[in-house]
Amino acid sequence: MYKKKKILLVVLARSGSVGIKNKNIRKIKNVPLVGRVGNIANKIKFFDKKIVSTDSTKIGKIAFKYGLEFNFLRPKKISGPKISDLEVLKHALKRSDKKNNKFDIVVSMPPTSPLRKINDVKNCIRKIIDKKLDAVWTISKTDTKYHPLKALVVSKKRLKYYSKYGNKIKYRQQLKNTYFRNGACYAFSRKTILENSILPKKSGYVISLSDQISIDTYSDLILAKKILKN
């Protein structure tokens, strides 16, 4: 709880993965990814309840060993790769609510972002409550080499700028800072979850200053292991 707001942590960890088999239980420094979330969450006193939402009994039992409650299996209809996180978070919220004990804030910490910092998570929670926002994401600054106005596409075997304004960029000083979601933490108001709005008008941010990786490929996993080893 923070400032009398009840906070639910939901760790989304389905079993299927296109890029890496059994991704959510791959180990870094002998701790499975879902377990690393549990270890971080156990150090944050704001959470009133910490649960794993999974379609796998195996993942659920591993998560339980690291302090996450495993009280239900996610239904098959919301377990596929094309299901939005908000649908799953809404299901978890409704399963966790009680008649006279409902959660105000829902926090998501995906196992696939193992470089998260405790302070980034705490700052997300503080900000959404202190500023009375509907969502707060952790984000990282995008290197100007990968700025969206520099992005290219191939169309009909010809190279083109992705944006119609791309050919107007002559030097990097013309570019405004852009950011990408790094997956370390998402905080949502109860209303936002129930209304299926991932980025509502009243959305804030916490900029992560440390390295962050969202693991999708084996090369991502290898890099994360290397960073955490050092």
Summary of the structure (lengths in Angstrom):
residues: 230
radius of gyration: 18.8
end to end distance: 33.9
largest distance: 60.7
contacts: 715
relative contact order: 0.18
helix: 34%
strand: 24%
